[in-house]
Amino acid sequence: MRVSSSGTRSATDARQQTAPSATTARQPRYRRIVLKLSGTAFQRDAHGGIDAQVTDALARELQALHALGVEIALVLGGGNIFRGVARQSEHRIDRATADYMGMMATVLNGLALQDALERLGVHTRVMTAIAMHELAEPYIRRRAMRHLEKGRIVIFVAGTGNPYFTTDTAAALRAMEIGAEVILKATNVDGVYSDDPATNRRAVKFDQLEFLEVLQRGLKVMDATAISLCMDHQVPIVVFNVTQPGNIQRAVCGEAIGTRVGPRRSQQEESSRCRR
């Protein structure tokens, strides 16, 4: 996946605007979703960490989406605090140890988002793939599905609980397990490009891609394991820019934003498949 040339700071500042009102929004196309948020969704700039205003703005967007009756599960990254692969080479940390440290970083993001959501009156559950009973529930598939049915937002942390697997793979795995209709891959770019548009003016943004195209072209939408899981179970992925206010709701309502990865279908066929 290639980035656009838009500035991170201005996009983050735009995020502070008020999310669109649920009363004026279109009806959601998807009833149950997995929203994959990278750790950068919690930071204001390249320095990392968890920014309170950015986290609160994200919580307000999720509150508006929740008010539409969408069942929301989130899978969080932790790169704003600790990025396992990068630190492994930088500090000569054992790969498995670095991955476990990255999983712990996702827990911090999950607790911060839970706090922001519950201050808005939205009931949540943090479920972890690594046991830590004082902080979060252990991940149990049927319990997670029951939380969603009861209208709670479920926040999955600690990835798959295993080193050598990314949080993208965790998002694909959880989507299969809970029967999600789509994975929303929220990033700070506006879709998938053939090349870096900042250095190649001829770079083309894809509106739609098939799973095999992503693997054959080597496009960094998600890792190959995640793409293969989604392809096997025919779960589409929508890659979009989360820093633009209201984009989460637009993606759930089926608006043509970002890049859709999945089996090629007409808009009418996709609408018919996704609506219940």
Secondary structure, 3 states (H helix, E strand, C coil): CCCCCCCHHHHHHHHCCCCCCCCCCCCCCCCEEEEEECHHHHCCCCCCCCCHHHHHHHHHHHHHHHCCCCEEEEEECCCCCCCHHHHHHHHCCCHHHHHHHHHHHHHHHHHHHHHHHHHCCCCEEEEECCCCCCCCEECCHHHHHHHHHCCCEEEEECCCCCCCCCHHHHHHHHHHHHCCCEEEEEECCCCEECCCCCCCCCCCEECEECHHHHHHHCCCCCCHHHHHHHHHHCCCEEEEECCCCCHHHHHHCCCCCCEEECCCCCHHHHHHHHCC
